[in-house]
Amino acid sequence: MITSYALSTTGLKCADLGLPEVAIVQQTEHIVDREVDAAFARDNLAKLNPQQLHLVDAIFKAIDEIQEGQLAKCRAFFLDGPGGSGKTMVYNTLISALRARGFQVQTDSQRCL
């Protein structure tokens, strides 16, 4: 079982907050081709609408500030929208752009029914 570092420092567990415990089901090795990721990100960035591009720019700005040592404020981003509004495209663009910049990116999803 995985317990978030933030939770473990407070002594809380996911169940204490009404959240399900998270288990690693499978880990796979992903070989990253930074050139392919850069091309994918570049192509998709050109296709984003103004609202999507604003979000991506805000996330990149936050990452740059963290790298520069500006840790004064908490940064969390929440992307919501109806089906077909481009959420997955934004996520895939961010993932590829970050991998192209040399970041290791881990993704996870959980569906609650």
C-alpha positions as CSV (number, residue, x, y, z in Angstrom):
1,M,0.0,0.0,0.0
2,I,1.1,3.5,-0.7
3,T,0.5,6.3,1.7
4,S,1.0,9.9,0.6
5,Y,4.0,11.6,2.2
6,A,1.7,14.5,3.2
7,L,-0.7,12.1,4.9
8,S,2.0,10.1,6.6
9,T,3.6,13.2,8.1
10,T,0.3,14.0,9.8
11,G,-0.4,10.4,10.9
12,L,-3.5,10.2,8.7
13,K,-4.4,7.4,6.3
14,C,-6.6,7.6,3.2
15,A,-9.4,5.9,5.1
16,D,-9.4,8.6,7.8
17,L,-10.4,11.0,5.0
18,G,-13.0,8.7,3.4
19,L,-10.6,7.9,0.6
20,P,-9.8,4.4,-0.7
21,E,-6.4,3.0,-0.1
22,V,-4.2,3.0,-3.2
23,A,-2.3,-0.1,-4.3
24,I,0.2,-0.5,-7.1
25,V,-1.2,-3.0,-9.5
26,Q,1.4,-2.9,-12.1
27,Q,4.5,-1.0,-12.9
28,T,5.9,-0.9,-16.4
29,E,9.0,0.6,-17.7
30,H,8.4,3.4,-20.2
31,I,11.2,4.3,-22.6
32,V,11.0,8.1,-23.2
33,D,12.1,9.5,-26.5
34,R,12.5,13.2,-25.8
35,E,12.4,14.1,-29.5
36,V,9.1,12.3,-30.1
37,D,7.6,13.9,-27.0
38,A,8.8,17.4,-28.0
39,A,7.3,17.0,-31.5
40,F,4.0,15.7,-30.0
41,A,3.9,18.6,-27.5
42,R,4.7,21.2,-30.1
43,D,2.0,19.9,-32.4
44,N,-0.6,19.8,-29.7
45,L,0.3,23.2,-28.1
46,A,-0.6,24.7,-31.5
47,K,-4.0,23.1,-31.3
48,L,-5.0,24.2,-27.8
49,N,-7.7,26.8,-27.4
50,P,-7.0,29.9,-25.4
51,Q,-8.3,28.6,-22.1
52,Q,-6.3,25.3,-22.4
53,L,-3.2,27.2,-23.4
54,H,-3.7,29.5,-20.3
55,L,-3.7,26.5,-18.0
56,V,-0.7,24.9,-19.6
57,D,1.2,28.2,-19.4
58,A,0.3,28.6,-15.7
59,I,1.5,25.1,-14.9
60,F,4.8,25.7,-16.8
61,K,5.2,29.0,-14.9
62,A,4.7,27.2,-11.6
63,I,7.2,24.5,-12.5
64,D,9.8,27.1,-13.5
65,E,9.2,29.1,-10.2
66,I,9.7,25.9,-8.2
67,Q,12.9,25.2,-10.1
68,E,14.1,28.7,-9.3
69,G,13.5,28.0,-5.6
70,Q,10.3,30.0,-5.2
71,L,8.4,27.6,-2.9
72,A,6.4,30.2,-1.0
73,K,3.0,29.2,-2.2
74,C,1.1,26.0,-2.7
75,R,0.3,25.2,-6.3
76,A,-2.5,22.8,-7.3
77,F,-4.3,22.7,-10.6
78,F,-7.7,21.2,-11.2
79,L,-8.9,20.6,-14.7
80,D,-12.6,19.9,-15.2
81,G,-15.0,20.0,-18.1
82,P,-17.6,18.0,-20.0
83,G,-16.7,15.0,-22.1
84,G,-15.1,16.1,-25.4
85,S,-13.8,19.4,-24.1
86,G,-10.1,18.5,-24.5
87,K,-9.0,17.5,-20.9
88,T,-7.1,14.4,-22.2
89,M,-5.4,16.5,-24.9
90,V,-4.3,18.9,-22.2
91,Y,-2.9,16.1,-20.0
92,N,-1.2,14.4,-22.9
93,T,0.3,17.7,-24.1
94,L,1.6,18.5,-20.6
95,I,3.0,15.0,-20.1
96,S,4.9,15.1,-23.4
97,A,6.2,18.6,-22.9
98,L,7.5,17.8,-19.4
99,R,9.1,14.6,-20.6
100,A,10.7,16.5,-23.5
101,R,12.1,18.9,-20.8
102,G,13.7,15.9,-19.0
103,F,11.1,15.5,-16.2
104,Q,10.1,12.0,-15.1
105,V,6.3,11.9,-15.3
106,Q,4.1,9.4,-13.5
107,T,0.4,9.2,-14.2
108,D,-2.4,7.5,-12.4
109,S,-6.1,7.6,-12.5
110,Q,-8.9,6.2,-10.4
111,R,-12.5,6.1,-11.4
112,C,-15.1,6.3,-8.7
113,L,-18.5,5.0,-9.6
